[in-house]
Each structure stands twice: as C-alpha cells, then as structure tokens.
Amino acid sequence: MNQLDSPIYVAGHRGMVGSAIVRCLESLGYSRIITRTRAELDLTDQAAVRDFLSREKPHQVYLAAAKVGGIHANNTYPAEFLYSNLMLEANVIHQAWRSGVQRLLFLGSSCIYPRLAPQPMAEDALLTGKLEPTNEPYAISKIAGIKLCESYNRQYGTDYRSVMPTNLYGPGDNYHPDNSHVLPALIRRFHEARETNAANVVIWGTGQAKREFLYVDDMAAACVHVMNLEPQRYAGCTEPMNSHINVGSGEDQSIADLARLVGDVIGYQGEIRMDTSKPDGAPRKLLDITRMRALGWAPQVGLREGIERAYQDFLSRVPVAA
C-alpha cells in the first residue's frame, strides 16, 4: 500500500476520470497529490514531461489524461485522436520509467476490443478481430498504451498496470452537443427538449445497440484499488501476466431503453424517435468483470441513481455545458 504522504501524480486531473481519482485519493487521506493543467504541462511535449517527472519524482502515476469524444468527434478528428493519445501516453510511460516511478496505472477503453467480440468481452479478446471503424484510431492508441506498459514491465521490470473502463459518466462529464458520449449527450438533449417543450427527441441509430455504463466515482475507487494491490495479487488476476483488467458494471441496456430512462429521470413527456440513417457503432459492448470482482471490488452506484446525480451535475454547469 502506498504511504499517505507519498507523492502521487494524477495526469488529467481536470477531466471527469482524473478529477474523480483526485476526489477518491483525498477522501482516503493522501496528502501529496501532484497535478498540472494542460497550460502548465503539455503531455505531448517529450522534453516538458521529462523535466517535470524528473523534478517531481512521484511514487505513483495515474495516467487518466486523454483526448476523448463520442462517435461524431472520433469520425471528425481521427488524426488528432490517434496522434495526441499516442504522444502523451508514450511520453508519460517512458519518462516515468526514466524517473524511477514505482507504479503507474494506465486507463484504456472498452473500444480496444474487436467490434464483434464474444459478449461479455473478456480481457483475452484483445487483438482477436477487427475494431469498430468509428473509433478505430482512438482504440489503437489505447491498445498501444497497454502494450507499452506490458513491454516496459517485461524489459525493465517496472510495475505498470492497465485498467479498461466501460462507458463512464458522472460529475465533470462533457455535455457538448456534438463531441460528447452518448449518456451526457442524452442528458443535454432531453433537458433542452423539456425546457423548450419539444414534441420529440431524435436519437442516433436504431436504438438496438447495447451499452454498459459505470458511474465515474466507482471507476475512481477501482483505479485506486488496483493501483494499491500487491504485485502478486494483481499479476494473479491477469492473463498474460502484467496485462490489463476490465472495469465495468457487469450490466448493459439498449440505447432505446437508456433514452427512455434518461427521459424519465429528467421528466420529458414527448416522443422519442430513432434516426436510423445515423450509425449505431458496435452492436454490443459489455465487459466481463470476473477478474475485477475477484480482486475484491464491485460498483456501488446503480444506473438510475447515477443518472440522477449526473443530471444534477449538468444543472449546476449549464452555462459551462452550453
């Protein structure tokens, strides 16, 4: 277990996941949490990352920084998603090793798995088939991050770990009308429809695609849990050794059902229509969380409760969200 006064660097602390990790660490009594804004430290700048980590010398690094977005953003900016994510993770992981960082946790994404992977998706499904085309560049960058951690462990004896979260939501989410993920996009869309008394809300795709969701504070607790596992216990739950671990809720629902639930939470009374000319993305993305449960972690926040909390967060940030 890391000492409470040990220096810990959280990369991406202003993002939804990074800020949740900081909240979790603070609630547990960690007192030396190191953060830098993007303006203070450009993680795609190799020299800047080298100087920062060699100076601060954290004992642990949570690599939660990433360029993220939904289907529209991934389709529109594929080069940016691939370049930015490859650069920042390569810089942080390599310079962490050079600076003697004892332990690092890399956060990936469930999109690393093949589009038609058997459901629920187990960790060993990685690299067994073709990726979902709509977010392939982002997925490739996340696969590279996993393999970087594995390779540094194998060659240099580091203890760098990876967790693969399902779709996350909650405080600090991005509610941009074009560049957000499905759940925050639905929250905004249904809120605006209720406020304007719109007759209907249009949802992309057929509504039949199924997705799994996890409240972000549950994910943060899982990250801290995995980071502080004894090496033998972590390695015992990965296959091959030093690979990644899925983190999810273990349940999924169709986009149509999700839309109805969000509409109900927000109090929208109109019609929900599906725009079948728009893509569904992968037909289903449910993670097998057997290994994570075996490590003693389980989610605490149910989907409806989480959406209610997320909606309150949205309401508190409507001027920012707009």
DRENVEX-169975 format. One record per residue (C-alpha): residue in one letter; residue number from 1; x, y negated, z. Coordinates in Angstrom, 3 decimals. Example, Ala and Ser with C-alpha at 12.3 -4.5 7.8 and 13.67 -1.06 7.14 Angstrom:
2
['a' 1 [12.300 4.500 7.800]]
['s' 2 [13.670 1.060 7.140]]
This chain:
322
['m' 1 [0.000 0.000 0.000]]
['n' 2 [1.308 -3.446 -0.917]]
['q' 3 [2.013 -5.700 2.080]]
['l' 4 [-0.456 -8.562 2.534]]
['d' 5 [2.334 -11.153 2.270]]
['s' 6 [3.926 -9.663 -0.849]]
['p' 7 [3.842 -11.916 -3.943]]
['i' 8 [1.218 -10.829 -6.473]]
['y' 9 [0.819 -12.397 -9.920]]
['v' 10 [-2.647 -12.356 -11.488]]
['a' 11 [-2.368 -13.167 -15.208]]
['g' 12 [-5.618 -14.606 -16.491]]
['h' 13 [-6.910 -15.794 -13.110]]
['r' 14 [-9.383 -18.225 -14.672]]
['g' 15 [-11.081 -15.526 -16.713]]
['m' 16 [-14.025 -13.511 -15.495]]
['v' 17 [-11.978 -10.450 -14.507]]
['g' 18 [-8.912 -12.294 -13.262]]
['s' 19 [-10.954 -14.591 -11.030]]
['a' 20 [-12.781 -11.572 -9.597]]
['i' 21 [-9.437 -9.892 -8.842]]
['v' 22 [-8.286 -13.039 -7.035]]
['r' 23 [-11.535 -13.068 -5.002]]
['c' 24 [-11.039 -9.427 -4.104]]
['l' 25 [-7.407 -9.889 -3.084]]
['e' 26 [-8.256 -12.931 -0.978]]
['s' 27 [-11.090 -11.081 0.758]]
['l' 28 [-8.608 -8.338 1.712]]
['g' 29 [-6.199 -10.850 3.235]]
['y' 30 [-3.495 -11.119 0.565]]
['s' 31 [-1.797 -14.461 1.106]]
['r' 32 [0.725 -14.879 -1.739]]
['i' 33 [-1.316 -14.778 -4.927]]
['i' 34 [0.549 -16.386 -7.826]]
['t' 35 [-1.450 -17.945 -10.663]]
['r' 36 [-0.749 -20.140 -13.667]]
['t' 37 [-3.152 -21.784 -16.080]]
['r' 38 [-2.667 -21.430 -19.818]]
['a' 39 [-1.399 -25.029 -19.911]]
['e' 40 [1.189 -24.187 -17.255]]
['l' 41 [2.308 -20.883 -18.792]]
['d' 42 [1.760 -19.711 -22.369]]
['l' 43 [1.921 -15.926 -22.143]]
['t' 44 [2.620 -15.673 -25.886]]
['d' 45 [5.888 -17.600 -25.301]]
['q' 46 [8.547 -14.992 -24.557]]
['a' 47 [11.080 -17.374 -23.034]]
['a' 48 [8.474 -19.026 -20.802]]
['v' 49 [7.275 -15.658 -19.479]]
['r' 50 [10.851 -14.519 -18.907]]
['d' 51 [11.723 -17.634 -16.927]]
['f' 52 [8.507 -17.508 -14.891]]
['l' 53 [8.771 -13.860 -13.829]]
['s' 54 [12.495 -14.013 -13.127]]
['r' 55 [11.887 -17.029 -10.903]]
['e' 56 [8.761 -15.848 -9.048]]
['k' 57 [9.699 -12.136 -8.798]]
['p' 58 [6.239 -10.781 -7.912]]
['h' 59 [5.970 -7.278 -6.468]]
['q' 60 [2.778 -6.600 -8.413]]
['v' 61 [1.291 -7.935 -11.648]]
['y' 62 [-2.372 -7.699 -12.665]]
['l' 63 [-2.439 -8.197 -16.434]]
['a' 64 [-6.008 -9.431 -16.877]]
['a' 65 [-5.197 -12.118 -19.441]]
['a' 66 [-6.563 -11.509 -22.935]]
['k' 67 [-8.256 -13.177 -25.873]]
['v' 68 [-11.759 -11.724 -25.773]]
['g' 69 [-15.119 -12.082 -27.516]]
['g' 70 [-18.098 -10.251 -28.973]]
['i' 71 [-18.789 -8.832 -32.448]]
['h' 72 [-19.051 -12.252 -34.104]]
['a' 73 [-15.780 -13.512 -32.626]]
['n' 74 [-13.919 -10.300 -33.455]]
['n' 75 [-15.164 -10.378 -37.053]]
['t' 76 [-14.342 -14.061 -37.495]]
['y' 77 [-10.898 -14.212 -35.878]]
['p' 78 [-9.282 -10.758 -36.309]]
['a' 79 [-5.742 -12.083 -36.776]]
['e' 80 [-5.957 -14.218 -33.631]]
['f' 81 [-7.280 -11.325 -31.562]]
['l' 82 [-4.510 -8.988 -32.702]]
['y' 83 [-1.605 -11.437 -32.554]]
['s' 84 [-2.451 -13.145 -29.264]]
['n' 85 [-3.125 -9.949 -27.357]]
['l' 86 [-0.085 -8.117 -28.717]]
['m' 87 [2.199 -11.011 -27.875]]
['l' 88 [1.003 -11.704 -24.367]]
['e' 89 [0.952 -8.075 -23.217]]
['a' 90 [4.348 -7.299 -24.766]]
['n' 91 [5.860 -10.369 -23.118]]
['v' 92 [4.402 -9.716 -19.669]]
['i' 93 [5.139 -5.972 -19.591]]
['h' 94 [8.694 -6.308 -20.931]]
['q' 95 [9.625 -9.243 -18.719]]
['a' 96 [8.006 -7.571 -15.694]]
['w' 97 [10.424 -4.685 -16.208]]
['r' 98 [13.382 -7.039 -16.647]]
['s' 99 [12.429 -8.907 -13.481]]
['g' 100 [12.076 -5.785 -11.365]]
['v' 101 [8.304 -5.865 -10.871]]
['q' 102 [7.485 -2.796 -8.804]]
['r' 103 [3.984 -2.156 -10.083]]
['l' 104 [1.826 -3.507 -12.919]]
['l' 105 [-1.816 -2.917 -13.810]]
['f' 106 [-2.871 -3.407 -17.433]]
['l' 107 [-6.564 -3.927 -18.218]]
['g' 108 [-7.683 -2.423 -21.503]]
['s' 109 [-11.150 -1.977 -23.005]]
['s' 110 [-13.511 0.855 -23.850]]
['c' 111 [-13.209 -0.135 -27.539]]
['i' 112 [-9.900 1.792 -27.600]]
['y' 113 [-11.873 4.987 -28.168]]
['p' 114 [-12.971 6.271 -31.587]]
['r' 115 [-16.291 4.991 -32.878]]
['l' 116 [-17.799 8.477 -32.850]]
['a' 117 [-16.011 9.853 -29.789]]
['p' 118 [-17.940 12.518 -27.839]]
['q' 119 [-20.076 10.962 -25.110]]
['p' 120 [-19.308 10.218 -22.369]]
['m' 121 [-15.828 9.228 -23.531]]
['a' 122 [-13.031 10.880 -21.577]]
['e' 123 [-9.515 9.466 -21.397]]
['d' 124 [-8.116 12.148 -23.708]]
['a' 125 [-10.377 10.927 -26.558]]
['l' 126 [-7.819 8.198 -27.246]]
['l' 127 [-6.369 8.341 -30.786]]
['t' 128 [-8.581 11.248 -31.868]]
['g' 129 [-10.561 9.355 -34.533]]
['k' 130 [-11.310 6.082 -36.344]]
['l' 131 [-12.044 2.936 -34.370]]
['e' 132 [-15.147 0.773 -34.614]]
['p' 133 [-14.356 -1.593 -37.548]]
['t' 134 [-15.968 -4.679 -35.998]]
['n' 135 [-13.379 -4.909 -33.208]]
['e' 136 [-10.510 -2.791 -34.537]]
['p' 137 [-7.784 -5.493 -34.172]]
['y' 138 [-8.646 -6.053 -30.506]]
['a' 139 [-8.784 -2.294 -29.878]]
['i' 140 [-5.375 -1.770 -31.479]]
['s' 141 [-3.860 -4.441 -29.255]]
['k' 142 [-5.269 -2.720 -26.168]]
['i' 143 [-4.004 0.684 -27.287]]
['a' 144 [-0.577 -0.903 -27.719]]
['g' 145 [-0.757 -2.156 -24.125]]
['i' 146 [-1.495 1.328 -22.808]]
['k' 147 [1.377 2.783 -24.804]]
['l' 148 [3.732 0.042 -23.642]]
['c' 149 [3.006 0.959 -20.026]]
['e' 150 [3.421 4.670 -20.762]]
['s' 151 [6.665 4.088 -22.655]]
['y' 152 [8.253 1.880 -20.005]]
['n' 153 [7.310 4.439 -17.367]]
['r' 154 [8.882 7.222 -19.394]]
['q' 155 [12.047 5.396 -20.404]]
['y' 156 [12.696 3.159 -17.404]]
['g' 157 [10.897 4.886 -14.533]]
['t' 158 [8.533 1.994 -13.870]]
['d' 159 [5.125 2.382 -12.216]]
['y' 160 [2.890 0.576 -14.715]]
['r' 161 [-0.741 1.659 -14.780]]
['s' 162 [-3.738 1.091 -17.059]]
['v' 163 [-7.470 0.926 -16.425]]
['m' 164 [-10.086 0.918 -19.175]]
['p' 165 [-13.182 -1.063 -18.168]]
['t' 166 [-16.560 -0.711 -19.778]]
['n' 167 [-18.535 -3.848 -20.719]]
['l' 168 [-18.171 -6.306 -17.840]]
['y' 169 [-20.417 -9.172 -16.789]]
['g' 170 [-20.978 -11.476 -13.837]]
['p' 171 [-19.640 -14.729 -12.351]]
['g' 172 [-17.344 -16.630 -14.688]]
['d' 173 [-18.650 -14.972 -17.863]]
['n' 174 [-18.593 -16.675 -21.259]]
['y' 175 [-22.058 -17.804 -22.356]]
['h' 176 [-21.037 -19.333 -25.673]]
['p' 177 [-23.861 -18.913 -28.242]]
['d' 178 [-21.542 -17.354 -30.857]]
['n' 179 [-18.451 -15.981 -29.097]]
['s' 180 [-19.868 -14.173 -26.064]]
['h' 181 [-20.518 -10.498 -25.345]]
['v' 182 [-23.980 -9.009 -25.541]]
['l' 183 [-25.204 -9.375 -21.952]]
['p' 184 [-24.213 -13.023 -21.373]]
['a' 185 [-25.465 -13.822 -24.870]]
['l' 186 [-28.847 -12.323 -23.951]]
['i' 187 [-28.963 -14.272 -20.692]]
['r' 188 [-28.444 -17.529 -22.547]]
['r' 189 [-30.833 -16.649 -25.353]]
['f' 190 [-33.691 -15.634 -23.049]]
['h' 191 [-33.136 -18.631 -20.779]]
['e' 192 [-33.308 -21.032 -23.716]]
['a' 193 [-36.363 -19.237 -25.114]]
['r' 194 [-38.164 -19.549 -21.787]]
['e' 195 [-37.226 -23.224 -21.449]]
['t' 196 [-38.487 -24.029 -24.965]]
['n' 197 [-41.496 -21.666 -24.863]]
['a' 198 [-40.170 -19.896 -27.961]]
['a' 199 [-42.565 -17.347 -29.429]]
['n' 200 [-39.831 -14.741 -29.886]]
['v' 201 [-36.218 -13.884 -29.226]]
['v' 202 [-34.205 -12.268 -32.024]]
['i' 203 [-31.658 -9.597 -31.091]]
['w' 204 [-28.884 -8.454 -33.414]]
['g' 205 [-29.120 -4.898 -34.765]]
['t' 206 [-31.691 -2.151 -34.409]]
['g' 207 [-31.662 -2.161 -30.609]]
['q' 208 [-30.876 1.568 -30.600]]
['a' 209 [-27.147 1.255 -29.846]]
['k' 210 [-26.414 2.130 -26.219]]
['r' 211 [-24.043 0.303 -23.913]]
['e' 212 [-22.719 0.677 -20.387]]
['f' 213 [-22.229 -2.308 -18.072]]
['l' 214 [-20.289 -2.909 -14.865]]
['y' 215 [-20.508 -5.905 -12.542]]
['v' 216 [-17.165 -7.697 -12.560]]
['d' 217 [-16.626 -7.635 -8.792]]
['d' 218 [-16.958 -3.842 -8.898]]
['m' 219 [-14.259 -3.849 -11.572]]
['a' 220 [-12.007 -6.038 -9.445]]
['a' 221 [-12.370 -3.668 -6.494]]
['a' 222 [-11.487 -0.772 -8.792]]
['c' 223 [-8.367 -2.604 -10.014]]
['v' 224 [-7.064 -3.234 -6.506]]
['h' 225 [-7.916 0.350 -5.552]]
['v' 226 [-5.947 1.805 -8.494]]
['m' 227 [-3.042 -0.614 -8.040]]
['n' 228 [-2.518 0.477 -4.441]]
['l' 229 [-2.822 4.233 -4.905]]
['e' 230 [0.219 6.293 -4.027]]
['p' 231 [2.074 7.234 -7.232]]
['q' 232 [1.450 10.958 -6.790]]
['r' 233 [-2.295 10.425 -6.437]]
['y' 234 [-2.506 8.125 -9.454]]
['a' 235 [-0.456 10.468 -11.644]]
['g' 236 [-2.536 13.429 -10.477]]
['c' 237 [-5.667 11.871 -11.981]]
['t' 238 [-4.187 11.029 -15.374]]
['e' 239 [-3.544 13.284 -18.337]]
['p' 240 [-0.934 12.992 -19.640]]
['m' 241 [0.905 11.635 -16.621]]
['n' 242 [1.135 7.834 -16.450]]
['s' 243 [-1.789 7.336 -18.825]]
['h' 244 [-4.986 5.336 -18.293]]
['i' 245 [-8.144 5.692 -16.188]]
['n' 246 [-11.695 4.758 -17.212]]
['v' 247 [-13.718 2.412 -15.011]]
['g' 248 [-17.467 2.111 -15.549]]
['s' 249 [-20.893 2.540 -14.025]]
['g' 250 [-21.476 6.026 -15.450]]
['e' 251 [-24.833 4.942 -16.945]]
['d' 252 [-25.893 3.307 -20.202]]
['q' 253 [-29.040 1.949 -21.840]]
['s' 254 [-30.134 0.871 -25.297]]
['i' 255 [-29.734 -2.757 -26.335]]
['a' 256 [-33.516 -2.932 -26.680]]
['d' 257 [-34.006 -1.784 -23.076]]
['l' 258 [-31.291 -4.165 -21.927]]
['a' 259 [-33.010 -7.055 -23.695]]
['r' 260 [-36.325 -6.209 -22.023]]
['l' 261 [-34.608 -6.075 -18.624]]
['v' 262 [-32.872 -9.432 -19.126]]
['g' 263 [-36.134 -10.968 -20.335]]
['d' 264 [-37.923 -9.634 -17.271]]
['v' 265 [-35.286 -10.971 -14.856]]
['i' 266 [-35.421 -14.411 -16.481]]
['g' 267 [-39.210 -14.426 -16.765]]
['y' 268 [-39.562 -14.651 -20.541]]
['q' 269 [-43.023 -13.668 -21.760]]
['g' 270 [-42.634 -13.814 -25.551]]
['e' 271 [-41.864 -11.217 -28.240]]
['i' 272 [-38.516 -9.504 -28.707]]
['r' 273 [-37.596 -8.911 -32.366]]
['m' 274 [-34.677 -6.963 -33.838]]
['d' 275 [-32.670 -8.334 -36.785]]
['t' 276 [-31.710 -5.083 -38.498]]
['s' 277 [-29.592 -6.950 -41.065]]
['k' 278 [-27.005 -7.510 -38.335]]
['p' 279 [-24.540 -4.809 -37.200]]
['d' 280 [-25.079 -2.579 -34.173]]
['g' 281 [-21.417 -1.885 -33.581]]
['a' 282 [-20.606 1.558 -32.201]]
['p' 283 [-23.736 3.696 -31.686]]
['r' 284 [-22.839 4.530 -28.088]]
['k' 285 [-20.041 3.650 -25.641]]
['l' 286 [-20.340 5.463 -22.332]]
['l' 287 [-17.220 6.160 -20.304]]
['d' 288 [-16.518 9.371 -18.433]]
['i' 289 [-15.564 8.102 -14.961]]
['t' 290 [-14.922 11.511 -13.391]]
['r' 291 [-11.280 10.699 -12.686]]
['m' 292 [-12.057 7.314 -11.165]]
['r' 293 [-14.664 8.794 -8.850]]
['a' 294 [-12.152 11.458 -7.815]]
['l' 295 [-9.886 8.634 -6.677]]
['g' 296 [-12.499 7.503 -4.166]]
['w' 297 [-14.114 4.574 -5.996]]
['a' 298 [-17.745 4.077 -7.045]]
['p' 299 [-19.664 0.993 -8.277]]
['q' 300 [-21.773 -0.854 -5.713]]
['v' 301 [-23.914 -3.266 -7.763]]
['g' 302 [-26.813 -1.916 -9.846]]
['l' 303 [-27.625 -3.371 -13.266]]
['r' 304 [-30.750 -5.338 -12.330]]
['e' 305 [-29.117 -6.810 -9.233]]
['g' 306 [-26.043 -7.660 -11.274]]
['i' 307 [-28.104 -9.404 -13.966]]
['e' 308 [-29.907 -11.394 -11.287]]
['r' 309 [-26.564 -12.510 -9.858]]
['a' 310 [-25.210 -13.272 -13.326]]
['y' 311 [-28.266 -15.377 -14.155]]
['q' 312 [-27.753 -17.435 -11.014]]
['d' 313 [-24.145 -17.954 -12.088]]
['f' 314 [-25.365 -19.071 -15.526]]
['l' 315 [-27.815 -21.542 -13.979]]
['s' 316 [-25.028 -23.022 -11.861]]
['r' 317 [-22.927 -23.512 -15.001]]
['v' 318 [-25.496 -24.500 -17.653]]
['p' 319 [-23.718 -27.778 -18.542]]
['v' 320 [-20.448 -25.818 -18.934]]
['a' 321 [-22.180 -22.988 -20.814]]
['a' 322 [-23.709 -25.451 -23.257]]
